[in-house]
Amino acid sequence: MRVLVTGGTGFLGRRLCAALLAQGHAVAVVSRPRAEAVRRVCGGAVSALGGLGALGAGEAFDAVVNLAGAPVFDRRWSAARKALLRESRVGFTRRLVARLTEAGQVPRVMLSASAVGIYGACGDRVLTEEEGAADDFLGGLCAAWEAAAEEAGNAGTRVCLLRTGLVLDPSGGVLRRMLPAFRCGLGARLGDGRQWMAWIGLEDWVGLALRLLEDGGAAGAYNLTAPEPVTNGAFTAALAAATGRPAWAAAPAWLLRGMLGERASMLLASQRAVPRRAEALGYRFKRATLAL
């Protein structure tokens, strides 16, 4: 296939690009960095496009993987930051779909990023893809993001929505951020540690994305999470064991909320999401249980 990837230089995008190239697909990446930087990160075989304006009528794609979006956790959620987060996801996705349609480039399939944050704080309840969106900032952001992607379906594109949990791999993402503190013995449980964390190994995230690209019957929302979510307490203990250092401390919820404001919900909300639809496709997880 000829595959267009937005956000291809990010943690997930660069690994997906490598997997696509390894399977013999042609890959083009829409990204802000210069072409040399894109090829350095994503591989010399990718084509680098400077923006959506570079999508011309003469170049069609079989598939689009939309991973673009400003980092959610890096800065306090001021009104301006919330507007940027929405524009970089919802606005960009709408422009992407419109540009592809206007250029006569209607892909067969589009995978578009979302997150388990759509569900909000749900306690111990097991969350399948049938669960509705929460009435909070992340829930509304994800729901609008998904709706923008689903507009591609009006032109006949098969759309899959990737409700991603915490993607674990030492090479990047949340694990890379946490490891230094745990290696210094500064790891800590977050809040009471009873909140559920939906996670997935990077190799399974990539494997599921490839499966959804290839399976013509796959459409709609998919929880990209491992079959066995864990509590934050269990995750903290596993990471402490993996680094060989104790993690006896706890970061109280009130302290996290004081330091992070609304962003603390990303650490304290309980989301026991399971990949029911991915399992129904027959996907076999390489990392079904947590092993750090």
Secondary structure as a PSIPRED ss2 file (coil, helix, strand):
# PSIPRED VFORMAT (PSIPRED V4.0)

   1 M C   1.000  0.000  0.000
   2 R E   0.000  0.000  1.000
   3 V E   0.000  0.000  1.000
   4 L E   0.000  0.000  1.000
   5 V E   0.000  0.000  1.000
   6 T E   0.000  0.000  1.000
   7 G C   1.000  0.000  0.000
   8 G C   1.000  0.000  0.000
   9 T C   1.000  0.000  0.000
  10 G C   1.000  0.000  0.000
  11 F H   0.000  1.000  0.000
  12 L H   0.000  1.000  0.000
  13 G H   0.000  1.000  0.000
  14 R H   0.000  1.000  0.000
  15 R H   0.000  1.000  0.000
  16 L H   0.000  1.000  0.000
  17 C H   0.000  1.000  0.000
  18 A H   0.000  1.000  0.000
  19 A H   0.000  1.000  0.000
  20 L H   0.000  1.000  0.000
  21 L H   0.000  1.000  0.000
  22 A H   0.000  1.000  0.000
  23 Q C   1.000  0.000  0.000
  24 G C   1.000  0.000  0.000
  25 H C   1.000  0.000  0.000
  26 A E   0.000  0.000  1.000
  27 V E   0.000  0.000  1.000
  28 A E   0.000  0.000  1.000
  29 V E   0.000  0.000  1.000
  30 V E   0.000  0.000  1.000
  31 S C   1.000  0.000  0.000
  32 R C   1.000  0.000  0.000
  33 P C   1.000  0.000  0.000
  34 R C   1.000  0.000  0.000
  35 A H   0.000  1.000  0.000
  36 E H   0.000  1.000  0.000
  37 A H   0.000  1.000  0.000
  38 V H   0.000  1.000  0.000
  39 R H   0.000  1.000  0.000
  40 R H   0.000  1.000  0.000
  41 V H   0.000  1.000  0.000
  42 C H   0.000  1.000  0.000
  43 G C   1.000  0.000  0.000
  44 G C   1.000  0.000  0.000
  45 A C   1.000  0.000  0.000
  46 V C   1.000  0.000  0.000
  47 S E   0.000  0.000  1.000
  48 A E   0.000  0.000  1.000
  49 L E   0.000  0.000  1.000
  50 G C   1.000  0.000  0.000
  51 G C   1.000  0.000  0.000
  52 L H   0.000  1.000  0.000
  53 G H   0.000  1.000  0.000
  54 A H   0.000  1.000  0.000
  55 L C   1.000  0.000  0.000
  56 G C   1.000  0.000  0.000
  57 A C   1.000  0.000  0.000
  58 G C   1.000  0.000  0.000
  59 E C   1.000  0.000  0.000
  60 A C   1.000  0.000  0.000
  61 F C   1.000  0.000  0.000
  62 D C   1.000  0.000  0.000
  63 A E   0.000  0.000  1.000
  64 V E   0.000  0.000  1.000
  65 V E   0.000  0.000  1.000
  66 N E   0.000  0.000  1.000
  67 L C   1.000  0.000  0.000
  68 A C   1.000  0.000  0.000
  69 G C   1.000  0.000  0.000
  70 A C   1.000  0.000  0.000
  71 P C   1.000  0.000  0.000
  72 V C   1.000  0.000  0.000
  73 F C   1.000  0.000  0.000
  74 D C   1.000  0.000  0.000
  75 R C   1.000  0.000  0.000
  76 R C   1.000  0.000  0.000
  77 W C   1.000  0.000  0.000
  78 S C   1.000  0.000  0.000
  79 A H   0.000  1.000  0.000
  80 A H   0.000  1.000  0.000
  81 R H   0.000  1.000  0.000
  82 K H   0.000  1.000  0.000
  83 A H   0.000  1.000  0.000
  84 L H   0.000  1.000  0.000
  85 L H   0.000  1.000  0.000
  86 R H   0.000  1.000  0.000
  87 E H   0.000  1.000  0.000
  88 S H   0.000  1.000  0.000
  89 R H   0.000  1.000  0.000
  90 V H   0.000  1.000  0.000
  91 G H   0.000  1.000  0.000
  92 F H   0.000  1.000  0.000
  93 T H   0.000  1.000  0.000
  94 R H   0.000  1.000  0.000
  95 R H   0.000  1.000  0.000
  96 L H   0.000  1.000  0.000
  97 V H   0.000  1.000  0.000
  98 A H   0.000  1.000  0.000
  99 R H   0.000  1.000  0.000
 100 L H   0.000  1.000  0.000
 101 T H   0.000  1.000  0.000
 102 E H   0.000  1.000  0.000
 103 A C   1.000  0.000  0.000
 104 G C   1.000  0.000  0.000
 105 Q C   1.000  0.000  0.000
 106 V C   1.000  0.000  0.000
 107 P C   1.000  0.000  0.000
 108 R C   1.000  0.000  0.000
 109 V E   0.000  0.000  1.000
 110 M E   0.000  0.000  1.000
 111 L E   0.000  0.000  1.000
 112 S E   0.000  0.000  1.000
 113 A E   0.000  0.000  1.000
 114 S E   0.000  0.000  1.000
 115 A E   0.000  0.000  1.000
 116 V H   0.000  1.000  0.000
 117 G H   0.000  1.000  0.000
 118 I H   0.000  1.000  0.000
 119 Y H   0.000  1.000  0.000
 120 G C   1.000  0.000  0.000
 121 A C   1.000  0.000  0.000
 122 C C   1.000  0.000  0.000
 123 G C   1.000  0.000  0.000
 124 D C   1.000  0.000  0.000
 125 R C   1.000  0.000  0.000
 126 V E   0.000  0.000  1.000
 127 L E   0.000  0.000  1.000
 128 T C   1.000  0.000  0.000
 129 E C   1.000  0.000  0.000
 130 E C   1.000  0.000  0.000
 131 E C   1.000  0.000  0.000
 132 G C   1.000  0.000  0.000
 133 A C   1.000  0.000  0.000
 134 A C   1.000  0.000  0.000
 135 D C   1.000  0.000  0.000
 136 D C   1.000  0.000  0.000
 137 F H   0.000  1.000  0.000
 138 L H   0.000  1.000  0.000
 139 G H   0.000  1.000  0.000
 140 G H   0.000  1.000  0.000
 141 L H   0.000  1.000  0.000
 142 C H   0.000  1.000  0.000
 143 A H   0.000  1.000  0.000
 144 A H   0.000  1.000  0.000
 145 W H   0.000  1.000  0.000
 146 E H   0.000  1.000  0.000
 147 A H   0.000  1.000  0.000
 148 A H   0.000  1.000  0.000
 149 A H   0.000  1.000  0.000
 150 E H   0.000  1.000  0.000
 151 E H   0.000  1.000  0.000
 152 A H   0.000  1.000  0.000
 153 G H   0.000  1.000  0.000
 154 N H   0.000  1.000  0.000
 155 A H   0.000  1.000  0.000
 156 G C   1.000  0.000  0.000
 157 T C   1.000  0.000  0.000
 158 R E   0.000  0.000  1.000
 159 V E   0.000  0.000  1.000
 160 C E   0.000  0.000  1.000
 161 L E   0.000  0.000  1.000
 162 L E   0.000  0.000  1.000
 163 R E   0.000  0.000  1.000
 164 T E   0.000  0.000  1.000
 165 G C   1.000  0.000  0.000
 166 L E   0.000  0.000  1.000
 167 V E   0.000  0.000  1.000
 168 L E   0.000  0.000  1.000
 169 D E   0.000  0.000  1.000
 170 P C   1.000  0.000  0.000
 171 S C   1.000  0.000  0.000
 172 G E   0.000  0.000  1.000
 173 G H   0.000  1.000  0.000
 174 V H   0.000  1.000  0.000
 175 L H   0.000  1.000  0.000
 176 R H   0.000  1.000  0.000
 177 R H   0.000  1.000  0.000
 178 M H   0.000  1.000  0.000
 179 L H   0.000  1.000  0.000
 180 P H   0.000  1.000  0.000
 181 A H   0.000  1.000  0.000
 182 F H   0.000  1.000  0.000
 183 R H   0.000  1.000  0.000
 184 C C   1.000  0.000  0.000
 185 G C   1.000  0.000  0.000
 186 L C   1.000  0.000  0.000
 187 G C   1.000  0.000  0.000
 188 A E   0.000  0.000  1.000
 189 R E   0.000  0.000  1.000
 190 L E   0.000  0.000  1.000
 191 G C   1.000  0.000  0.000
 192 D C   1.000  0.000  0.000
 193 G C   1.000  0.000  0.000
 194 R C   1.000  0.000  0.000
 195 Q C   1.000  0.000  0.000
 196 W E   0.000  0.000  1.000
 197 M E   0.000  0.000  1.000
 198 A C   1.000  0.000  0.000
 199 W E   0.000  0.000  1.000
 200 I E   0.000  0.000  1.000
 201 G E   0.000  0.000  1.000
 202 L H   0.000  1.000  0.000
 203 E H   0.000  1.000  0.000
 204 D H   0.000  1.000  0.000
 205 W H   0.000  1.000  0.000
 206 V H   0.000  1.000  0.000
 207 G H   0.000  1.000  0.000
 208 L H   0.000  1.000  0.000
 209 A H   0.000  1.000  0.000
 210 L H   0.000  1.000  0.000
 211 R H   0.000  1.000  0.000
 212 L H   0.000  1.000  0.000
 213 L H   0.000  1.000  0.000
 214 E H   0.000  1.000  0.000
 215 D C   1.000  0.000  0.000
 216 G C   1.000  0.000  0.000
 217 G C   1.000  0.000  0.000
 218 A C   1.000  0.000  0.000
 219 A C   1.000  0.000  0.000
 220 G E   0.000  0.000  1.000
 221 A E   0.000  0.000  1.000
 222 Y E   0.000  0.000  1.000
 223 N E   0.000  0.000  1.000
 224 L E   0.000  0.000  1.000
 225 T C   1.000  0.000  0.000
 226 A C   1.000  0.000  0.000
 227 P C   1.000  0.000  0.000
 228 E C   1.000  0.000  0.000
 229 P C   1.000  0.000  0.000
 230 V E   0.000  0.000  1.000
 231 T E   0.000  0.000  1.000
 232 N H   0.000  1.000  0.000
 233 G H   0.000  1.000  0.000
 234 A H   0.000  1.000  0.000
 235 F H   0.000  1.000  0.000
 236 T H   0.000  1.000  0.000
 237 A H   0.000  1.000  0.000
 238 A H   0.000  1.000  0.000
 239 L H   0.000  1.000  0.000
 240 A H   0.000  1.000  0.000
 241 A H   0.000  1.000  0.000
 242 A H   0.000  1.000  0.000
 243 T H   0.000  1.000  0.000
 244 G C   1.000  0.000  0.000
 245 R C   1.000  0.000  0.000
 246 P C   1.000  0.000  0.000
 247 A C   1.000  0.000  0.000
 248 W C   1.000  0.000  0.000
 249 A E   0.000  0.000  1.000
 250 A E   0.000  0.000  1.000
 251 A E   0.000  0.000  1.000
 252 P C   1.000  0.000  0.000
 253 A H   0.000  1.000  0.000
 254 W H   0.000  1.000  0.000
 255 L H   0.000  1.000  0.000
 256 L H   0.000  1.000  0.000
 257 R H   0.000  1.000  0.000
 258 G H   0.000  1.000  0.000
 259 M H   0.000  1.000  0.000
 260 L H   0.000  1.000  0.000
 261 G H   0.000  1.000  0.000
 262 E H   0.000  1.000  0.000
 263 R H   0.000  1.000  0.000
 264 A H   0.000  1.000  0.000
 265 S H   0.000  1.000  0.000
 266 M H   0.000  1.000  0.000
 267 L H   0.000  1.000  0.000
 268 L H   0.000  1.000  0.000
 269 A C   1.000  0.000  0.000
 270 S C   1.000  0.000  0.000
 271 Q C   1.000  0.000  0.000
 272 R E   0.000  0.000  1.000
 273 A E   0.000  0.000  1.000
 274 V C   1.000  0.000  0.000
 275 P C   1.000  0.000  0.000
 276 R H   0.000  1.000  0.000
 277 R H   0.000  1.000  0.000
 278 A H   0.000  1.000  0.000
 279 E H   0.000  1.000  0.000
 280 A H   0.000  1.000  0.000
 281 L C   1.000  0.000  0.000
 282 G C   1.000  0.000  0.000
 283 Y C   1.000  0.000  0.000
 284 R C   1.000  0.000  0.000
 285 F C   1.000  0.000  0.000
 286 K C   1.000  0.000  0.000
 287 R C   1.000  0.000  0.000
 288 A C   1.000  0.000  0.000
 289 T C   1.000  0.000  0.000
 290 L C   1.000  0.000  0.000
 291 A C   1.000  0.000  0.000
 292 L C   1.000  0.000  0.000
